[in-house]
Amino acid sequence: MAMGGMGGMVGMATMGGMGGFRATMGGMGGFGATMGGMRGIGGFGATMGGMSFASLMGGMGAPSANSSGSDNEDAKLSPSGLPVREVPGGYGVPFLSPLRDRLDYYYFQGAEEYFRSRIARNGGATVLRVNMPPGPFIPADSRVVAFLDARSFSVLLDDAKVDKTDTLDGTFMPSLALFGGYRPLAFLDAADPRHAALKRVMISLAAARMHHVAPVFRIAFGAVFDAADAGLGDGPVQFNKLNEHHMFDFTCSALFGGTPPSKAMGDGAVTKAIKWLGVQLHPLASKIIKPWLLEDLLLYTFRLPPLLVRRDYADLTAYFAEAAAGFLNDADKAQSGISRDELLHNLVFTAIFNAYGGFPLVFPAIFNAYGGFKIFLPHVIKWLARAGPALHARLASEPAEENKQCPGKDMVVAVGRLMVAELFRRYDTFTADVKEMPLEPVVTFTSLTSAKAE
């Protein structure tokens, strides 16, 4: 789940059929976990620029953008007791306005200013109608209602009110050909019967492998910094490339054990995984190709065909079929209700998209966060001791079959902590240059001072 900018949260409800809405939740500048279509026929209250608003959504249809209100509108109340009012904003001219908004979002304004300008344009309202990139021709509909304040945003976290089908990536759904013809768990709503069956299996996987994470991470982390130590003799060493390679090995070994992909498939294993992710997520990237006019044409106008990564995905699937054979056999014996082939493709998605996909972004960001400080391990320990239990309070409800909490949500947090702990266990100090890039901060180590033996 990506959250950033504008106080950390952006929620979106995309316009669905029959005047209904689909709701997505994401970060200001990237993709995030999508939160589906609004359920039911009632309204909800939201804070909009200091006023309380409620909007009828769902089966009875969304309010018309041109509606002027009826004489008895003041008598209409949402379940929260707030008056039902029109959501401000608008979508402009079909095709042309979404296209212009895409240029604003990616190039002329940037994600944060894009939303700030729409808030200002609508009198400070923080729940408003906007077009959401990528726009024509990839999504069928670019219209969304954006939730830009913490109070209204919480509506999107209520599984009883929100249908999350096919909304993981926002306003578009990647081709199922990228997933072996199956719809992965992350694209299923919690009310879908297959969701519970798949979620049950994924929770069992996370539980069975939890004790393998720390020792496998230490091996992978050691390999990253053994290579960094060796490379510094010839000059600065870029962390990102080493991280991509060894963290893919870590992810697969932590989840399934066995031979890591770099040994089973060679050094090209991580390239195959990144290419597969890129074909799914290219409409969400920006400023990675110059000139930008060419990028707009290549990334946002049409979907990249799954054919581009068919062989790569076949190789990845073959690797996971062998690496996860024991787990697949156990699932067959437990009669999970999911075919072996469908479960295999879900494991590929879980390992590469859900787990590995975050590490190339998270670890450089952690180094970037520490870049302005000189932190030594004794001070870190004292700080942790003072903070007490409140420091790592529960971030959200626990994963369960009936909700959309990720079974591995705590793994990213735990591995981030392991990375910081291992870094200062191994080194007293380090220096690095951090360069902000469109996809991730690029970290280049210029020195690493080994920890003194006690």
C-alpha positions, -999 to +999 in steps of 0.1 A: +000+000+000+015+033-010+008+064+009+025+097+005+021+134+000-009+156+011-006+144+046+001+108+035-032+096+020-052+097-011-084+077-017-102+074-049-137+062-058-138+054-095-171+057-114-186+023-121-216+010-140-252+020-132-240+053-118-221+036-090-185+041-078-154+020-075-130+031-049-092+029-049-066+039-023-031+050-032-001+072-027+001+106-043+029+096-067+025+059-072+003+029-072-014+018-040-038-008-027-072-004-044-103-004-023-131-012-047-167-001-054-189+015-028-215-009-015-252-004-007-276+025-013-269+047+017-247+078+020-216+085+040-203+116+057-170+132+048-151+163+058-146+186+029-128+219+036-144+221+071-179+213+060-197+179+064-208+163+032-225+130+023-229+115-011-253+088-022-234+060-038-239+025-050-269+006-062-293+036-064-267+055-085-244+084-079-256+120-078-256+137-111-229+163-117-255+186-131-280+182-104-291+215-087-309+198-058-345+194-050-367+214-026-365+187+000-327+181-003-321+196+031-343+168+046-322+140+031-297+127+057-270+101+055-269+073+081-244+095+100-270+123+102-252+146+078-270+162+049-266+145+015-249+170-008-234+171-042-197+161-045-178+190-060-154+189-089-159+176-124-145+156-153-146+181-181-148+172-218-146+134-225-113+122-238-097+156-240-099+165-203-086+131-190-057+135-215-049+170-203-052+158-166-027+130-173-002+155-186-007+177-155-004+147-132+028+133-147+046+163-162+033+198-157+023+197-121+032+164-105+009+143-084+009+164-052+003+197-070-023+181-092-045+174-062-037+206-044-047+227-074-080+208-076-087+213-039-081+251-044-102+251-075-131+237-055-130+260-025-109+238-003-130+207-007-110+175+001-136+151-014-140+159-051-145+146-086-113+144-107-099+124-136-072+099-125-044+089-148-034+070-169-065+080-188-072+072-225-070+045-237-059+021-210-088+023-184-124+022-195-132+051-172-109+077-157-135+094-135-129+091-097-140+107-065-108+115-046-107+113-008-080+137+003-084+140+040-080+115+068-116+114+080-132+106+046-103+083+037-113+059+064-144+050+045-123+031+020-109+008+047-144-006+055-148-039+037-185-038+043-188-006+022-162-012-004-159-037-033-122-042-042-126-063-073-100-056-100-088-024-084-053-031-071-036-009-096-062+019-097-084+026-126-071-003-148-068-040-145-038-058-161-044-086-186-051-120-169-026-135-194+001-121-171-012-144-144-017-176-162-053-167-169-063-165-133-073-135-112-048-133-083-059-130-047-050-093-046-076-085-073-105-104-055-130-087-032-133-101+003-168-113-005-157-135-033-157-172-022-123-177-038-108-150-017-113-169+016-099-201+001-068-184-013-063-162+017-064-192+040-036-209+021-015-177+020-019-172+058-007-208+063+023-201+041+032-170+061+028-188+094+048-219+083+078-198+071+079-170+097+109-185+116+130-187+083+128-149+076+155-136+099+183-163+092+177-161+054+177-123+055+211-124+073+225-145+045+211-123+018+222-091+036+256-105+041+259-112+004+248-076-005+275-060+017+302-086+010+298-074-026+297-038-015+329-041+006+347-058-023+335-032-048+345-001-028+382-008-035+375+002-071+352+032-063+316+040-051+292+011-052+255+014-061+233-004-035+202-007-056+215-032-081+229-054-054+197-051-035+175-061-065+196-093-071+200-106-035+166-096-022+149-117-049+169-147-036+159-137-001+122-135-009+120-169-026+142-187+000+123-172+029+090-183+015+098-217+000+134-227+009+154-247-017+176-233-044+175-195-048+165-182-082+199-168-091+213-203-089+183-221-104+178-196-134+211-177-134+218-140-130+189-131-153+163-143-128+157-109-113+156-093-147+127-116-157+108-107-125+113-069-130+102-072-167+071-090-156+063-063-130+070-036-156+045-048-181+018-048-154+026-014-139+039+007-168+008+030-168+018+041-133+055+050-140+066+084-151+097+104-162+117+073-170+119+078-208+129+109-226+115+128-244+084+127-223+062+129-254+075+095-264+070+082-229+034+093-229+028+075-262+046+043-251+035+039-215+001+055-212-017+052-245-019+014-249-012-016-228+021-034-234+012-068-247+018-098-223+036-115-252+066-094-243+072-114-211+055-147-219+088-166-220+101-148-188+069-157-170+070-193-181+106-195-167+095-179-134+065-203-131+087-233-138+110-222-110+082-217-085+066-250-094+098-267-083+107-244-054+072-245-039+065-281-047+064-291-010+039-264-002+018-272-032+017-308-022+006-299+013-022-277-001-034-306-023-035-329+007-054-302+027-080-300-001-078-262-002-105-260-029-080-242-052-065-261-081-027-266-080-022-246-112-042-216-099-024-217-065+010-218-083+002-186-102-009-170-070+023-179-054+043-163-082+022-131-078+026-132-040+063-137-041+072-112-068+045-085-067+035-085-030+068-094-014+098-088-036+083-058-055+085-036-024+121-042-014+138-023-042+117+007-031+118+003+007+154-003+014+168+027-006+141+049+011+153+037+045+189+047+037+176+080+024+158+086+057+189+080+076+210+101+053+208+133+073+217+117+106+248+102+123+233+073+142+253+049+163+240+016+177+240+025+214+218+055+208+194+035+187+191+009+215+184+037+241+158+053+218+140+019+213+140+013+251+125+048+258+098+044+232+084+013+247+054-006+234+039+024+217+066+025+191+055-005+172+017-005+180-005-024+156-008-006+123-041-022+114-064-051+120-049-086+118-051-105+084-080-128+082-099-147+055-127-122+055-106-090+051-081-075+027-052-071+051-021-086+035-010-119+052+026-107+049+020-071+060+042-074+090+070-090+070+080-057+053+081-039+086+101-067+102+126-069+073+131-031+074+140-034+111+163-063+104+181-043+077+188-014+101+199-038+129+222-058+106+236-026+091+247-012+124+258-047+137+281-048+107+292-012+104+300+016+128+295+043+101+287+046+064+286+074+039+264+073+008+251+096-019+213+095-024+199+106-057+161+110-061+149+092-092+114+087-106+110+051-095+132+050-063+160+068-045+194+056-059+219+049-031+256+048-038+279+039-010+312+058-008+325+043+024+317+016+049+335+015+083+333-020+098+322-023+134+349-028+159+351-061+177+341-059+213 
